[in-house]
């Protein structure tokens, strides 16, 4: 079961990382950006890239059963 959740977490992290890198116009990502722009301003895409990388690391740890 940890493997499944770990893979799902990694996919969510990849979504944030890739969309942040490309400054995507995908509707779900635009909604996330609209909310985080309040706090992060113009650095919101960089924030999503960093957060996506951290989420990927956590997902890998969950998949391996360390968390």
C-alpha positions in Angstrom: 0.0 0.0 0.0 2.9 2.3 0.7 4.1 1.9 -2.9 0.8 3.1 -4.3 0.6 6.2 -2.1 4.3 6.9 -2.8 3.7 6.8 -6.5 0.7 9.1 -6.3 2.7 11.6 -4.2 5.6 11.5 -6.7 3.1 12.1 -9.5 1.7 15.2 -7.6 5.2 16.4 -7.1 6.1 16.0 -10.8 2.9 17.9 -11.7 4.0 20.8 -9.6 7.6 20.7 -10.8 6.8 20.4 -14.5 4.0 23.0 -14.5 6.1 25.4 -12.5 9.0 25.0 -14.8 6.9 25.5 -17.9 4.7 28.2 -16.3 1.8 26.1 -17.6 -1.7 27.4 -18.4 -3.4 24.2 -17.4 -6.6 25.1 -15.5 -5.8 23.2 -12.3 -2.3 24.7 -12.2 -3.7 28.2 -12.8 -6.0 27.8 -9.8 -3.1 26.8 -7.6 -1.0 29.7 -8.9 -3.9 32.2 -8.3 -4.0 31.2 -4.6 -0.3 31.1 -4.0 0.4 34.4 -5.9 -1.2 36.2 -2.9 1.8 35.2 -0.7 4.6 34.6 -3.2 3.9 37.2 -5.9 6.0 36.8 -9.0 8.1 34.0 -7.3 5.2 31.6 -7.3 6.4 29.4 -10.1 9.8 29.0 -8.5 8.1 28.1 -5.2 6.1 25.4 -7.0 9.3 24.0 -8.5 10.9 23.8 -5.1 7.8 22.4 -3.4 7.4 19.9 -6.2 10.9 18.6 -5.7 10.4 18.3 -2.0 7.1 16.4 -2.6 8.9 14.0 -5.0 11.5 13.2 -2.3 8.8 12.6 0.3 6.9 10.4 -2.2 10.0 8.3 -2.8 10.5 7.9 0.9 6.9 6.8 1.4 7.2 4.3 -1.5 10.3 2.8 0.1 8.5 2.6 3.5 10.7 5.0 5.4 7.8 7.3 6.3 
